[in-house]
Amino acid sequence: YVKKYYIGLTDIIRIYLRRQFKIYAMEMITSEIITTLIYNRFDQIQVNNIRYVFDTSDLAKFAKHQPLPDENARCMILSVDFINNTIPAGQPEEATTVQKEIPDEKSESYKNNSREAK
């Protein structure tokens, strides 16, 4: 499940980069994505954060690394922050901002999503 989690997480970022910035990230490896972000003058903190997400993802997908639950949550939060902090000016924030909260098993949104998935 860890591998699927990271494939899904990085695919979301890749699709976001394609749609928002015309960066064809689906066809790029991690180093190419990072180089492209630097070339396009993305904030260095955001680049470093997304590099951490992609590096952790690569380890989980290709080296059978088992990230700790805290690492999984950190990657999700960094991904959400990256999207929220790179939304182009002029777009309504409420329409494009990604929800930052990660529901726990006791929350109502978790229960609702679990029921819908069944």
DSSP file with accessible surface (Angstrom, degrees, kcal/mol):
  #  RESIDUE AA STRUCTURE BP1 BP2  ACC     N-H-->O    O-->H-N    N-H-->O    O-->H-N    TCO  KAPPA ALPHA  PHI   PSI    X-CA   Y-CA   Z-CA
    1    1 A Y     >        0   0  240      0, 0.0     4,-2.2     0, 0.0     5,-0.1   0.000 360.0 360.0 360.0 -29.0    0.0    0.0    0.0
    2    2 A V  H  >  +     0   0   28      2,-0.2     4,-2.3     1,-0.2     5,-0.2   0.925 360.0  51.0 -63.0 -43.7    2.9    2.4    0.6
    3    3 A K  H  > S+     0   0  115      1,-0.2     4,-2.4     2,-0.2    -1,-0.2   0.932 111.3  47.5 -60.4 -44.6    4.0    2.2   -3.0
    4    4 A K  H  > S+     0   0  156      1,-0.2     4,-2.6     2,-0.2    -1,-0.2   0.883 109.0  55.6 -63.9 -38.6    0.5    3.0   -4.2
    5    5 A Y  H  X S+     0   0   72     -4,-2.2     4,-2.6     1,-0.2    -1,-0.2   0.941 111.8  42.0 -58.5 -48.8    0.3    5.9   -1.7
    6    6 A Y  H  X S+     0   0    0     -4,-2.3     4,-2.5     2,-0.2     5,-0.3   0.852 111.7  54.1 -73.3 -32.2    3.4    7.5   -3.1
    7    7 A I  H  X S+     0   0   63     -4,-2.4     4,-2.3    -5,-0.2    -1,-0.2   0.955 113.4  44.0 -62.3 -46.8    2.5    6.8   -6.7
    8    8 A G  H  X S+     0   0   32     -4,-2.6     4,-2.0     2,-0.2    -2,-0.2   0.925 113.9  49.9 -63.1 -43.9   -0.8    8.6   -6.1
    9    9 A L  H  X S+     0   0    9     -4,-2.6     4,-1.7     1,-0.2    -2,-0.2   0.942 114.8  42.1 -63.1 -48.0    0.8   11.4   -4.2
   10   10 A T  H  X S+     0   0    0     -4,-2.5     4,-2.7     1,-0.2    -1,-0.2   0.855 110.3  57.6 -72.6 -29.9    3.5   12.2   -6.8
   11   11 A D  H  X S+     0   0   54     -4,-2.3     4,-2.8    -5,-0.3     5,-0.2   0.900 104.4  53.0 -64.3 -37.9    1.0   11.8   -9.7
   12   12 A I  H  X S+     0   0   99     -4,-2.0     4,-2.5     2,-0.2    -2,-0.2   0.936 111.3  45.7 -61.0 -44.6   -1.2   14.5   -8.1
   13   13 A I  H  X S+     0   0    1     -4,-1.7     4,-2.7     2,-0.2    -2,-0.2   0.926 112.8  50.5 -65.1 -43.7    1.8   16.8   -8.0
   14   14 A R  H  X S+     0   0   22     -4,-2.7     4,-2.0     2,-0.2    11,-0.5   0.918 112.1  46.8 -61.3 -43.7    2.9   15.9  -11.5
   15   15 A I  H  X S+     0   0   67     -4,-2.8     4,-2.8     2,-0.2     5,-0.3   0.917 111.2  52.2 -65.3 -42.1   -0.6   16.6  -12.9
   16   16 A Y  H  X S+     0   0   25     -4,-2.5     4,-2.9    -5,-0.2     5,-0.5   0.938 109.0  50.0 -58.5 -46.6   -0.8   19.9  -11.0
   17   17 A L  H  X S+     0   0    0     -4,-2.7     4,-1.8     1,-0.2     6,-1.8   0.893 112.7  47.9 -60.9 -38.6    2.5   21.0  -12.5
   18   18 A R  H  X S+     0   0   90     -4,-2.0     4,-1.3     4,-0.2    -2,-0.2   0.944 117.1  40.3 -66.9 -48.7    1.2   20.1  -16.0
   19   19 A R  H  < S+     0   0  186     -4,-2.8    -2,-0.2     1,-0.2    -1,-0.2   0.885 124.9  34.2 -71.8 -39.3   -2.1   21.9  -15.6
   20   20 A Q  H  < S+     0   0   54     -4,-2.9    -3,-0.2    -5,-0.3    -2,-0.2   0.840 136.2  16.1 -85.7 -34.3   -0.9   25.0  -13.8
   21   21 A F  H  < S-     0   0   62     -4,-1.8    -3,-0.2    -5,-0.5    -2,-0.2   0.342  93.1-117.9-125.7   2.7    2.5   25.6  -15.2
   22   22 A K     <  +     0   0  130     -4,-1.3     2,-0.7    -5,-0.3    -4,-0.2   0.833  61.5 150.3  58.2  33.4    2.7   23.5  -18.4
   23   23 A I        -     0   0    9     -6,-1.8     2,-2.5    -9,-0.1    -1,-0.2  -0.886  46.4-141.0 -95.8 116.5    5.6   21.5  -16.9
   24   24 A Y    >   +     0   0  119     -2,-0.7     3,-1.2     1,-0.2    -9,-0.1  -0.366  42.1 155.1 -80.5  65.6    5.3   18.0  -18.4
   25   25 A A  G >   +     0   0    0     -2,-2.5     3,-1.5   -11,-0.5    -1,-0.2   0.698  56.8  73.0 -71.7 -20.8    6.2   16.3  -15.2
   26   26 A M  G 3  S+     0   0   89    -12,-0.3    -1,-0.3     1,-0.3    -2,-0.1   0.813 102.8  43.9 -64.5 -26.5    4.5   13.0  -16.0
   27   27 A E  G <  S+     0   0  139     -3,-1.2     2,-0.3   -13,-0.1    -1,-0.3   0.326 103.6  88.3 -97.1   5.1    7.3   12.2  -18.4
   28   28 A M    <   -     0   0   40     -3,-1.5     2,-0.2    -4,-0.1   -14,-0.0  -0.780  68.6-132.0-108.6 151.5   10.1   13.4  -16.1
   29   29 A I    >>  -     0   0  103     -2,-0.3     4,-2.1     1,-0.1     3,-0.5  -0.480  43.1 -93.5 -87.6 169.5   12.2   11.7  -13.5
   30   30 A T  H 3> S+     0   0   11      1,-0.3     4,-2.6     2,-0.2     5,-0.2   0.892 124.1  51.1 -52.5 -49.4   12.7   13.4  -10.1
   31   31 A S  H 3> S+     0   0   70      1,-0.2     4,-2.4     2,-0.2    -1,-0.3   0.873 110.0  50.7 -61.9 -34.7   15.9   15.1  -10.9
   32   32 A E  H <> S+     0   0   92     -3,-0.5     4,-2.4     2,-0.2    -1,-0.2   0.893 109.7  50.3 -69.3 -38.6   14.4   16.6  -14.1
   33   33 A I  H  X S+     0   0    0     -4,-2.1     4,-2.5     2,-0.2    -2,-0.2   0.950 112.5  46.4 -62.6 -48.0   11.4   17.9  -12.2
   34   34 A I  H  X S+     0   0    7     -4,-2.6     4,-2.5     1,-0.2     5,-0.2   0.929 112.6  49.9 -62.4 -44.5   13.6   19.6   -9.5
   35   35 A T  H  X S+     0   0   91     -4,-2.4     4,-2.8    -5,-0.2    -1,-0.2   0.916 111.2  50.0 -60.3 -40.7   15.8   21.1  -12.2
   36   36 A T  H  X S+     0   0   31     -4,-2.4     4,-2.2     2,-0.2    -1,-0.2   0.902 109.5  50.5 -66.2 -40.5   12.8   22.4  -14.0
   37   37 A L  H  <>S+     0   0    0     -4,-2.5     5,-2.5     2,-0.2    -1,-0.2   0.920 112.7  46.6 -63.5 -42.9   11.3   23.9  -10.8
   38   38 A I  H ><5S+     0   0   76     -4,-2.5     3,-1.9     1,-0.2    -2,-0.2   0.940 111.6  51.0 -63.4 -46.3   14.7   25.7  -10.1
   39   39 A Y  H 3<5S+     0   0  192     -4,-2.8    -1,-0.2     1,-0.3    -2,-0.2   0.866 108.9  51.9 -58.6 -37.1   14.9   26.9  -13.7
   40   40 A N  T 3<5S-     0   0   81     -4,-2.2    -1,-0.3    -5,-0.2    -2,-0.2   0.252 117.8-115.3 -86.8  11.7   11.4   28.3  -13.5
   41   41 A R  T < 5 +     0   0  224     -3,-1.9    -3,-0.2     1,-0.2    -2,-0.1   0.820  49.4 172.4  62.0  38.3   12.4   30.1  -10.3
   42   42 A F      < -     0   0   29     -5,-2.5    -1,-0.2     1,-0.1     5,-0.1  -0.471  50.4 -80.6 -68.4 151.7   10.1   28.4   -7.8
   43   43 A D     >  -     0   0   91      1,-0.1     4,-2.4    -2,-0.1     5,-0.2  -0.286  38.0-130.0 -55.2 134.2   10.8   29.3   -4.2
   44   44 A Q  H  > S+     0   0   94      1,-0.2     4,-2.7     2,-0.2     5,-0.2   0.854 106.7  53.8 -61.5 -35.5   13.8   27.4   -2.9
   45   45 A I  H  > S+     0   0  106      2,-0.2     4,-2.5     1,-0.2    -1,-0.2   0.935 110.1  47.6 -64.3 -43.4   12.0   26.2    0.2
   46   46 A Q  H  > S+     0   0   19      2,-0.2     4,-2.6     1,-0.2     5,-0.2   0.907 111.7  50.6 -64.1 -39.4    9.2   24.8   -1.9
   47   47 A V  H  X S+     0   0    0     -4,-2.4     4,-2.4     1,-0.2    -2,-0.2   0.935 111.2  48.0 -63.5 -45.8   11.7   23.1   -4.2
   48   48 A N  H  X S+     0   0   71     -4,-2.7     4,-1.9     1,-0.2    -2,-0.2   0.903 112.5  49.6 -62.1 -40.5   13.5   21.5   -1.2
   49   49 A N  H  X S+     0   0   34     -4,-2.5     4,-1.8     2,-0.2    -2,-0.2   0.924 112.9  45.0 -65.3 -44.0   10.2   20.4    0.3
   50   50 A I  H  X S+     0   0    0     -4,-2.6     4,-2.7     1,-0.2     5,-0.2   0.843 108.8  57.8 -73.0 -28.3    8.9   18.8   -3.0
   51   51 A R  H  X S+     0   0   82     -4,-2.4     4,-3.1    -5,-0.2     5,-0.2   0.925 104.9  51.8 -62.2 -42.3   12.4   17.2   -3.5
   52   52 A Y  H  X S+     0   0   61     -4,-1.9     4,-2.6     2,-0.2     5,-0.2   0.924 110.1  49.1 -59.3 -43.7   11.9   15.5   -0.1
   53   53 A V  H  X S+     0   0    0     -4,-1.8     4,-2.5     1,-0.2    -2,-0.2   0.948 114.8  43.2 -62.1 -49.0    8.5   14.2   -1.2
   54   54 A F  H  X S+     0   0    0     -4,-2.7     4,-2.8     2,-0.2    -2,-0.2   0.888 114.0  50.7 -67.5 -37.7    9.9   12.8   -4.5
   55   55 A D  H  X S+     0   0   76     -4,-3.1     4,-2.2     2,-0.2    -1,-0.2   0.932 112.8  46.0 -64.4 -44.4   13.0   11.4   -2.9
   56   56 A T  H  X S+     0   0    8     -4,-2.6     4,-2.3    -5,-0.2    -2,-0.2   0.919 113.4  50.9 -63.2 -41.5   10.9    9.6   -0.3
   57   57 A S  H  X S+     0   0    0     -4,-2.5     4,-2.8    -5,-0.2     5,-0.2   0.922 108.3  51.1 -61.4 -45.5    8.6    8.4   -3.0
   58   58 A D  H  X>S+     0   0   39     -4,-2.8     4,-2.9     1,-0.2     5,-0.6   0.909 110.4  49.5 -60.8 -41.1   11.4    7.1   -5.1
   59   59 A L  H  X5S+     0   0   86     -4,-2.2     6,-2.2     1,-0.2     4,-1.5   0.915 113.7  45.7 -63.7 -42.4   12.8    5.1   -2.1
   60   60 A A  H  <5S+     0   0    7     -4,-2.3     4,-0.3     4,-0.2    -2,-0.2   0.888 119.9  40.3 -68.0 -37.8    9.3    3.6   -1.4
   61   61 A K  H  <5S+     0   0   28     -4,-2.8    -2,-0.2    -5,-0.2    -3,-0.2   0.879 131.4  19.5 -80.3 -37.9    8.6    2.8   -5.0
   62   62 A F  H  <5S+     0   0  153     -4,-2.9    -3,-0.2    -5,-0.2    -2,-0.2   0.697 128.6  39.5-111.4 -23.7   12.0    1.5   -6.2
   63   63 A A  S  <<S-     0   0   62     -4,-1.5    -3,-0.2    -5,-0.6    -4,-0.1   0.263  99.1-120.5-111.0   8.9   14.0    0.5   -3.1
   64   64 A K        +     0   0  176     -4,-0.3    -4,-0.2     1,-0.2     2,-0.2   0.784  51.2 169.7  56.0  29.7   11.2   -1.0   -1.1
   65   65 A H        -     0   0   65     -6,-2.2    -1,-0.2    -7,-0.1    -2,-0.1  -0.491  28.9-144.9 -68.7 138.8   11.8    1.5    1.7
   66   66 A Q        -     0   0  135     -2,-0.2    -1,-0.1    -3,-0.1    -6,-0.0  -0.823  16.4-152.4-108.5  90.8    9.0    1.5    4.3
   67   67 A P        -     0   0    9      0, 0.0   -65,-0.0     0, 0.0   -11,-0.0  -0.278  22.2-108.2 -59.9 148.9    8.6    5.1    5.4
   68   68 A L    >>  -     0   0  113      1,-0.1     4,-2.1     4,-0.0     3,-0.7  -0.367  31.3-106.0 -70.9 156.9    7.3    5.7    9.0
   69   69 A P  H 3> S+     0   0   98      0, 0.0     4,-2.5     0, 0.0     5,-0.2   0.864 122.6  56.5 -53.8 -35.8    3.8    6.9    9.4
   70   70 A D  H 3> S+     0   0  138      1,-0.2     4,-2.5     2,-0.2     5,-0.1   0.874 105.9  50.3 -64.1 -37.0    5.2   10.4   10.3
   71   71 A E  H <> S+     0   0   48     -3,-0.7     4,-2.5     2,-0.2    -1,-0.2   0.900 109.3  51.3 -66.8 -40.1    7.1   10.5    7.0
   72   72 A N  H  X S+     0   0   36     -4,-2.1     4,-1.9     2,-0.2    -2,-0.2   0.933 112.8  45.0 -61.2 -46.1    4.0    9.6    5.1
   73   73 A A  H  X S+     0   0   38     -4,-2.5     4,-2.7     2,-0.2    -2,-0.2   0.904 111.7  53.0 -65.0 -41.1    2.0   12.4    6.8
   74   74 A R  H  X S+     0   0  115     -4,-2.5     4,-3.0     1,-0.2     5,-0.2   0.917 108.0  50.7 -61.7 -42.4    4.9   14.8    6.3
   75   75 A C  H  X S+     0   0    0     -4,-2.5     4,-2.1     2,-0.2    -1,-0.2   0.902 110.7  49.3 -63.2 -39.1    5.0   14.1    2.6
   76   76 A M  H  X S+     0   0   57     -4,-1.9     4,-2.6     2,-0.2    -2,-0.2   0.948 113.2  46.1 -63.6 -47.3    1.3   14.7    2.4
   77   77 A I  H  X S+     0   0   69     -4,-2.7     4,-2.9     1,-0.2    -2,-0.2   0.924 112.7  49.9 -63.6 -42.8    1.5   18.0    4.2
   78   78 A L  H  X S+     0   0   14     -4,-3.0     4,-2.4     1,-0.2    -1,-0.2   0.890 111.3  50.1 -63.4 -37.6    4.5   19.2    2.2
   79   79 A S  H  X S+     0   0    4     -4,-2.1     4,-2.2    -5,-0.2    -2,-0.2   0.929 111.9  46.5 -65.9 -45.5    2.6   18.3   -1.0
   80   80 A V  H  X S+     0   0    9     -4,-2.6     4,-3.0     1,-0.2    18,-0.3   0.932 113.1  50.0 -62.3 -44.7   -0.4   20.2    0.1
   81   81 A D  H  X S+     0   0   32     -4,-2.9     4,-2.6     1,-0.2    -2,-0.2   0.903 107.9  54.1 -60.8 -41.3    1.7   23.2    1.1
   82   82 A F  H  X S+     0   0    0     -4,-2.4     4,-0.8    -5,-0.2    -1,-0.2   0.948 112.6  42.8 -58.6 -48.1    3.5   23.1   -2.3
   83   83 A I  H >< S+     0   0   12     -4,-2.2     3,-1.0     1,-0.2     4,-0.5   0.954 115.9  47.7 -64.6 -47.9    0.2   23.3   -4.1
   84   84 A N  H >< S+     0   0   36     -4,-3.0     3,-0.5     1,-0.2    -1,-0.2   0.855 114.6  46.8 -62.6 -34.2   -1.3   26.0   -1.9
   85   85 A N  H 3< S+     0   0  102     -4,-2.6    -1,-0.2    -5,-0.2    -2,-0.2   0.520 113.1  48.0 -88.0  -5.6    1.9   28.1   -2.0
   86   86 A T  T << S+     0   0   18     -3,-1.0    -1,-0.2    -4,-0.8    -2,-0.2   0.259  71.8 132.2-118.4  12.6    2.3   27.9   -5.7
   87   87 A I    <   -     0   0   31     -3,-0.5     3,-0.1    -4,-0.5     4,-0.1  -0.479  66.8-108.8 -63.3 125.6   -1.2   28.7   -6.9
   88   88 A P    >   -     0   0   41      0, 0.0     3,-1.4     0, 0.0    -1,-0.1  -0.254  37.7 -96.7 -59.0 144.2   -0.8   31.4   -9.6
   89   89 A A  T 3  S+     0   0  108      1,-0.2    -3,-0.0    -3,-0.1     0, 0.0  -0.265 107.2  37.8 -59.2 144.9   -1.9   34.9   -8.7
   90   90 A G  T 3  S+     0   0   85      1,-0.3    -1,-0.2    -3,-0.1    -3,-0.0   0.299  85.3 114.6  95.6 -10.1   -5.3   35.8   -9.8
   91   91 A Q  S <  S-     0   0   69     -3,-1.4    -1,-0.3    -4,-0.1     2,-0.2  -0.782  79.1-104.7 -91.7 138.4   -6.9   32.5   -9.2
   92   92 A P    >>  -     0   0   70      0, 0.0     4,-1.0     0, 0.0     3,-0.7  -0.438  27.1-147.5 -63.1 121.8   -9.6   32.4   -6.5
   93   93 A E  H >> S+     0   0  136     -2,-0.2     4,-2.6     1,-0.2     3,-0.6   0.889  93.8  57.1 -61.2 -39.4   -7.9   30.8   -3.5
   94   94 A E  H 34 S+     0   0  166      1,-0.2    -1,-0.2     2,-0.2    -3,-0.0   0.808 107.9  49.2 -66.3 -23.3  -11.1   29.1   -2.2
   95   95 A A  H <4 S+     0   0   75     -3,-0.7    -1,-0.2     1,-0.1    -2,-0.2   0.741 123.5  27.9 -85.5 -21.4  -11.5   27.3   -5.5
   96   96 A T  H << S+     0   0   41     -4,-1.0     2,-0.2    -3,-0.6    -2,-0.2   0.568  87.7 111.0-119.0 -11.6   -8.0   26.0   -5.8
   97   97 A T     <  -     0   0   52     -4,-2.6     2,-0.3    -5,-0.2   -17,-0.0  -0.462  62.7-132.7 -70.2 134.4   -6.7   25.6   -2.3
   98   98 A V        -     0   0   54    -18,-0.3     2,-0.2    -2,-0.2    -1,-0.1  -0.636  26.5-103.1 -86.1 142.8   -6.2   22.0   -1.3
   99   99 A Q        -     0   0  130     -2,-0.3    -1,-0.1     1,-0.2   -19,-0.0  -0.478  29.6-163.8 -67.4 130.3   -7.5   20.8    2.1
  100  100 A K        +     0   0  115     -2,-0.2    -1,-0.2   -20,-0.1     2,-0.1   0.744  56.1  99.9 -88.9 -25.4   -4.7   20.5    4.5
  101  101 A E        -     0   0  118      1,-0.1    -2,-0.0   -24,-0.0     0, 0.0  -0.380  59.3-152.7 -69.1 133.8   -6.4   18.4    7.2
  102  102 A I        -     0   0   84     -2,-0.1    -1,-0.1     8,-0.0    -2,-0.1  -0.932  23.3-130.9-104.4 111.4   -5.6   14.7    7.1
  103  103 A P        -     0   0   42      0, 0.0     2,-0.2     0, 0.0     0, 0.0  -0.342  16.2-143.6 -66.9 139.7   -8.6   13.0    8.6
  104  104 A D    >   -     0   0  101      1,-0.1     3,-1.5    -2,-0.0     6,-0.3  -0.500  33.6 -94.5 -93.5 173.2   -8.0   10.4   11.3
  105  105 A E  T 3  S+     0   0  148      1,-0.3    -1,-0.1    -2,-0.2     6,-0.0   0.713 123.0  52.1 -63.4 -19.3  -10.0    7.2   11.7
  106  106 A K  T 3  S+     0   0  177      4,-0.1    -1,-0.3     5,-0.0     2,-0.0   0.609  87.0 103.4 -92.7 -12.4  -12.3    8.8   14.3
  107  107 A S  S <> S-     0   0   23     -3,-1.5     4,-2.0     1,-0.1     5,-0.1  -0.331  76.1-125.5 -74.8 155.3  -13.3   11.9   12.2
  108  108 A E  H  > S+     0   0  110      1,-0.2     4,-2.6     2,-0.2     5,-0.2   0.890 109.9  54.7 -65.9 -39.2  -16.6   12.2   10.5
  109  109 A S  H  > S+     0   0   41      1,-0.2     4,-2.3     2,-0.2    -1,-0.2   0.885 107.5  50.6 -66.0 -34.0  -15.0   12.9    7.1
  110  110 A Y  H  > S+     0   0   89     -6,-0.3     4,-2.4     2,-0.2    -1,-0.2   0.947 111.3  47.9 -65.8 -45.4  -12.9    9.7    7.4
  111  111 A K  H  X S+     0   0   87     -4,-2.0     4,-2.1     1,-0.2    -2,-0.2   0.919 112.7  49.0 -62.6 -41.5  -16.0    7.6    8.2
  112  112 A N  H  X S+     0   0   63     -4,-2.6     4,-2.0     1,-0.2    -1,-0.2   0.919 112.9  46.5 -65.0 -43.8  -17.9    9.2    5.3
  113  113 A N  H  X S+     0   0   90     -4,-2.3     4,-1.7     1,-0.2    -1,-0.2   0.868 110.6  53.3 -67.2 -35.4  -15.1    8.5    2.8
  114  114 A S  H  X S+     0   0   36     -4,-2.4     4,-0.9     2,-0.2    -1,-0.2   0.902 109.3  48.7 -66.5 -38.9  -14.7    5.0    4.0
  115  115 A R  H >< S+     0   0  149     -4,-2.1     3,-0.5     1,-0.2    -2,-0.2   0.908 111.1  50.1 -66.5 -40.9  -18.4    4.3    3.5
  116  116 A E  H 3< S+     0   0  148     -4,-2.0    -1,-0.2     1,-0.2    -2,-0.2   0.842 106.4  56.2 -66.7 -32.5  -18.3    5.7    0.0
  117  117 A A  H 3<        0   0   88     -4,-1.7    -1,-0.2    -5,-0.2    -2,-0.2   0.740 360.0 360.0 -72.7 -22.5  -15.2    3.6   -0.9
  118  118 A K    <<        0   0  211     -4,-0.9    -3,-0.0    -3,-0.5    -4,-0.0  -0.186 360.0 360.0 -79.3 360.0  -17.0    0.4   -0.1
